[in-house]
């Protein structure tokens, strides 16, 4: 990730990501395009494509407003059989609440459909919903007992994979919809990750030392 830039949006299609990037740049919002596929799956075998737009965190709100305005301008060209048309009010409300999981177009359409059905969401409620969503996403991932156990096992058996597992548990972060970054795992799990990493380093150094010693004999 480039210095001072964090992930703003992820796209499965490069053309869509480039179009959004061009719109942002034209409106004075600095952003960079990243082919995240090169960062994915080479170890796991995942061949899926993923592309990112990365921005300075302070530009998130301005960029979001711009993309929403652009999406709203396209709502009049909506196909009659567009899938969101069949959503219930509850499902549409979920789209609005989980704005970060949907495109700007779907988000704006969900708001319009709710308004047309007599369930318009005012700006104060939208802000409250967004804060609620951010607080939800800011919570650390659930207990990582299986990864911790695997990390200690990797560390004892050879060191290297234990170091990687421990480092991820200790340092992994996620970007919230407002651009703020928080640690992915709880303080307790991060401490375990740090211990795994240290143990892995000790074991790896010991193995290397033993190998060098036996080689000299």
Rosetta blueprint (number, residue, H / E / L):
1 X L
2 X L
3 X L
4 X L
5 X L
6 X E
7 X E
8 X E
9 X E
10 X E
11 X E
12 X L
13 X L
14 X H
15 X H
16 X H
17 X H
18 X H
19 X H
20 X H
21 X H
22 X H
23 X H
24 X H
25 X H
26 X H
27 X L
28 X L
29 X L
30 X L
31 X E
32 X E
33 X E
34 X E
35 X E
36 X H
37 X H
38 X H
39 X H
40 X L
41 X L
42 X L
43 X L
44 X L
45 X L
46 X L
47 X L
48 X L
49 X L
50 X L
51 X E
52 X E
53 X E
54 X E
55 X E
56 X L
57 X H
58 X H
59 X H
60 X H
61 X H
62 X H
63 X H
64 X H
65 X H
66 X H
67 X H
68 X H
69 X H
70 X H
71 X H
72 X H
73 X L
74 X L
75 X H
76 X H
77 X H
78 X L
79 X L
80 X L
81 X L
82 X L
83 X H
84 X H
85 X H
86 X H
87 X L
88 X L
89 X H
90 X H
91 X H
92 X H
93 X H
94 X H
95 X H
96 X H
97 X H
98 X L
99 X H
100 X H
101 X H
102 X L
103 X L
104 X H
105 X H
106 X H
107 X H
108 X H
109 X H
110 X H
111 X H
112 X H
113 X H
114 X H
115 X H
116 X H
117 X L
118 X L
119 X L
120 X L
121 X L
122 X L
123 X H
124 X H
125 X H
126 X H
127 X H
128 X H
129 X H
130 X H
131 X H
132 X H
133 X H
134 X H
135 X H
136 X H
137 X H
138 X H
139 X L
140 X L
141 X L
142 X L
143 X L
144 X L
145 X H
146 X H
147 X H
148 X H
149 X H
150 X H
151 X H
152 X H
153 X H
154 X H
155 X H
156 X H
157 X H
158 X L
159 X L
160 X H
161 X H
162 X H
163 X H
164 X H
165 X H
166 X H
167 X H
168 X H
169 X H
170 X H
171 X H
172 X L
173 X E
174 X E
175 X E
176 X L
177 X L
178 X L
179 X L
180 X L
181 X E
182 X E
183 X E
184 X L
185 X L
186 X L
187 X H
188 X H
189 X H
190 X H
191 X H
192 X H
193 X H
194 X H
195 X H
196 X H
197 X H
198 X H
199 X H
200 X H
201 X H
202 X H
203 X H
204 X H
205 X H
206 X H
207 X H
208 X H
209 X H
210 X H
211 X H
212 X H
213 X H
214 X H
215 X H
216 X H
217 X L
